[in-house]
Amino acid sequence: MKTIKIGIAGLGRLGLIHADNIYKMKHVELTAISNLDESVNKQVQEKYQVPYAYTTYEEMIENDELDAVCIVTPSGFHTSHIQLALEHDLHVFCEKPIGLEVEEIKQTCKVIDKSDKVFHLGFMRRYDQDYLYVKEMIDRGDIGDISIIRSYGIDPIAGLESFVNFAKKSPSGGIYLDMSVHDIDVIRWFTNSEVTKVWATGNNKVFPELNELNEVEMSTATMQLENNTTAFLVAGRTASHGYHVETEVIGTKGMVRIAATPDKNKVTVFNDQGVVRPTSQSFPERFREAYVDELKDFVRCIRGQTKPEVTAVDGLRSTEVAIACQRSLEKNKLVEIHYEG
């Protein structure tokens, strides 16, 4: 079997997770890395025996040995990095979001459509076994027609100060684009419908200085979809117990909840604190297998010359909704969404 040679761009926390997963895959080689920090490059190169290391993405994609790239660079670079990779005849896996500007994303979608290369977008919840199980239930009609979806995504408060320092140096695009885009994608995926109206609110109770940075530490969004489903989102950075991702779907025949409590495992501890269930503390822990499976699907699509279920348009639509939520938050009003192209 031919070895698929992949280069990874960006070696932050998620980039390192993808690097580790690529390294462990059979008949796949982590052939190149690109990252600004040479000391990080050296560590990763030594740990995974990576043949090539670069300090710029543009240098890396000139490597003729590569079959594909995994893009985990800052979100604002995604559209240009996708297009450059496709111009170099490389298959592309890109982390969310597909971009920060709608017009840039639309142009990138056109480039992707014209290419015969695989484009895969990192909406890892579509590969999580719990979400897949519920999706199958919905598609079979087990819970009837969906009336309401409620989805929470709250990061541990332990990382909030670090985020504040990051936000002072570089804008995140807003909490909806930075975090809720996963929930928005799940809502579209579960309902096969588009969001038409959003009303968003938010506040800063722990770090009021985020107000000056146009960021919020806790936010909500109420959404109406074309099929008259109502969706309710909570996104935040202040969970005291760990990493909290929870989704509830209410239908005409029943309801389901995914991770009503963010359990780490099936262990229950009985001690002087009472009866305690350990919880997941980070997204790499909660979605470990999903990150592996999405890359396996990327490689499967390359070998089979097929297209993945998740598309560039999914990235475009989720970004449009996230931007509408941010606009609603900033303007303190209901925002209607009109899709074009």
N, C-alpha and C positions, 0 to 999 in steps of 0.2 A: 504494500500500500504506500502510495506517495506521501511523503512527509509535507504537511502544510506549514510553511514558514511565516510566522507572524511577528510584526514589529509593534511595540506598544509605546504610545506617546503619552507622557505624563505619569509620574511616579509618586503621586500623593497617596493618601490612605486607600482609596479605591483602586488606583492604578497598581499598587502593590498587591492587592487581592487578585486582580486579573492576571498579573504577572505570575503569581504563585499557581493559579489555576491552569494557565496555559502550560507552564512548565511540567505539570503533573499529567497532562493529557497524552494519550498514546498517539503515535504517528503525527504529532504536532511539535514544532520547535519554536521556542522563544528566541528568535534569530537576532533581533535588534531592539534597542531601547533608545528613547530620546527624552531628555529631561535637562532643565537648566542647571541643576545642582550636580556638579561633577563628582562630589563625594558620594552622593546617593547613587549615581550611575555606577561608580566603582563597586559599591557594596552589592548592588543588585547583579552586576555583571559577574562578580565572583561567586555569589550564592547560587546563581542559576546557570553558570557557564555560558553566558550570552556572548556570541561571537562579536557583535558590533554595538558600540555605544556612541551616541551623538548628543550634542547640546542643543540642536535645533531639529524640529520636525522636518523642515525642508531638506536637510541633509539626509535624514533617515529614509525618506521615501524615494530617494535616488538609488537606493540599494537594489540592484537587479535580482537579488536572491529572494526578496520578499514576495509572498503571495497575497498577504493581507495585512491590514493594520487594525489596531485596537486603540481608539481615540479616547483618552481620559484627561484631556487638557482642559483648561478653564472654559466655561460654557461659551463665552464670547468668541472663541476661536473655532468652534465646532463646524460651522457652515463652511468656512474657508478650508479647514483641514479635510473635511469630507470631499469637497470638490477637487482639491489637490491630489488626494489619494486616487480618486476615480480617473483623473487625467493621467495618472501613472499606471493605470490598468490594475489597480489593487482592490480586492474585496475589503469592505469596511464594516467594522463593528464600532458604534459610537455610543458613548454614555449619554444619558439624558442630561439636559434637554437637547434637542437637535440644534437649537440656537436661541438667541435672545430677541432677535428682530424678525417680525413676521415676513417682511418682504424678502429678507435674506434667506429665510427658510423656504419660501415659495420658489425662489430661484434655484436653491439647492435641490428641492424636490424635482424640478424639471431636469436637472443634471442627472439625478439618480434614475429617473424614469428612462432617460436615453441610454443609460449604461446597461451592459449585460452582466455587470458584476453584482455580487450579493451585497445588499445593504441591510444591516441589522441594528436595531435600536435597543438600548439597554433598559427596557421596562421589565425589570427582573421579577416583579410580582406575577407576571403572566407565566412564570416558570416555577413558582412556589406551589408545592403540592396541595396546600390548603386552599389557595385561591383557584387552582385548577379543579379541585373537587367541587367547589361551589359553582364554578362556571358550568361544569357538566350538569349539575342539578338544575341550574337555571335553564340551560338549553333543552333539557328533557321536559321542562314544565313542572318540575316537582314542587316548586313553591308558587306556581301560578304566575300571574302578571305582576311585575315589580311595581310597587307603589312608592317606596321610600328606600333610599340608601344613606346610611350614616357611616362616615369614614374618619378615623382619627389617625394622625401621624404626629407624635410628640417626641422630640429628642430629649435625652437626659439633661437635667439642669446643670450637671457637672461640666458640660461643654459650652455653657452659655457665655461665660466670660471670654473664652477663646473665640467664639463667634463674634462677640462685640469688637474684639481687637482686629479680627479679620475684616469686619464690615467698615471699620475706620479707614482701611487701606484700599479695599476693593468692594464695589457693590455686588450683592449676590443676585440681583435681578428681582428681589422681593421674595417673601416667604412662600408665595404661591408657586412661583416658577422654580424656586430652590427646593421646595419640599412637596407641596400639594400636587405637583404635576403627576406623581405616581398615583395618587388617589383619583385624580381626574381621568387618567388613562383607564384605571380599573372601572370607574363608573361608565365610561364609554364602551368598554369591553363587555361588561356584564349586561348592559342594556341594548347594545347595538343602536344607540341613539345619540344625538348631539345635544350639547348644552345650548340653550337659547337666551337665558337670563341669569344674571348673578347679582347677589347683594352680599357685600363683604364688610366685615368689621374686624378690629384688632386693638390691642393695647400693650403697654409696657409697664409692668408693675415692679420687676426686679431691677432692670436697667433702663430708667427713663431716658438716658442719653441716646437710646436708639431712636427716639422721636426725631432728633436732629439729623439722623442718618437715613430717614425715610424707611426704617425697618421696624418690624414688630416681633415681639417674642411669643405672643399668643394671638391667633386669628381664627375667624370663622368665615364660612361662605355658604350661603343658601343658593341652590341652583334649581332651575326648571329646565327639563329636557323636552325635546320635540315630541316624545311619546307621552308627555304629561307626568313622567316620573319626577319626584322631588328628591334632591340630593343635599346632604348637609355635611360639610367638612369642618374639621378642627385641625389646625396645624400649629405646632408650638415647639418651644425649646426649653420647657420648664418641668418635665416629668421628674419627680423626686425618686421614683422607684426604678427607673431604667428607661429602656427604649420601648415606647408604646405605639404599636400599630394595630389597629382594630377596625374591622369592617362588618357592618350589619346590613342585611338585605331583608326587607319586609315585602312579602308578596301576598296575593289574594288567597293562597292555599297554605301559607306557612311563612316562617322566617328562619334565617340562619345567621350565626355570628362567627366570624373568623377571629380567633384570639381575643375573646372577651376579656381575658387577662393575659398579659404577655409572658406566659410561662417559659422559663428557660428549658425545662424538661418535665418529666412526670414525677419528680421528687417533691414530697411534702415534708417539711422540717417541723418537728415538735420540740420547742425549747423554751427558754425563759421569755422569749418574745411572743409566745403563743404558737399558733399554727401558721406556718409561713410557707409560701410557694416562691422559690427563687425565680427571678425574672431576667429576661434578656437585657443586656446593657448596651447593645450597639447594633447598628444595621448589619455589619458583617456577620455577627453572631446569629441574628434572627433569620437572615436570608442567605446563609452560607451555601446551601445546596442549590438555591435558585441561581446564584451567580455562576456556579459550575455548569448547571444545565443550560443556561442561555448561551454560553460559549460553545458547549457541545452542539447546540442547535445551529450556531453560526458555522461551525466546521462541517456539520452534516449538510447544510445548504450548499456550501462550497463544493463538497464532493459530489453531491447529487444534482448540482446546477439547478437548484430550486430556490424559491423565494420564501423567506420566513413569514409567519402570520402577521407579526407586527411590522408596520410599514412606516415610511417617512411621513405619510399623511397623518398617521396616528400621532407622530411627534408634532406636526404642525397644529393639529386640532387641539391637542392638550396644551400647547404653548399659547394658542389664541385664548383659550379659556382662562389660563393662569394670568395672562396679561389683563384680561377683562376683570378678573378678581382684584388685581392690584389697582386697576383704575377705579373700581368701585370703592375700594378702601380709601384711596387718596381723595376722591371726590365726594365720598359719603353719599352715594346715590346708587340706585338700581342701574345696571348696565345691560343693554341688550346686545347680543352677538349676531352679526350677519356675516356668513361665510362666503368668500369669493375664491374660486379656484382651489 
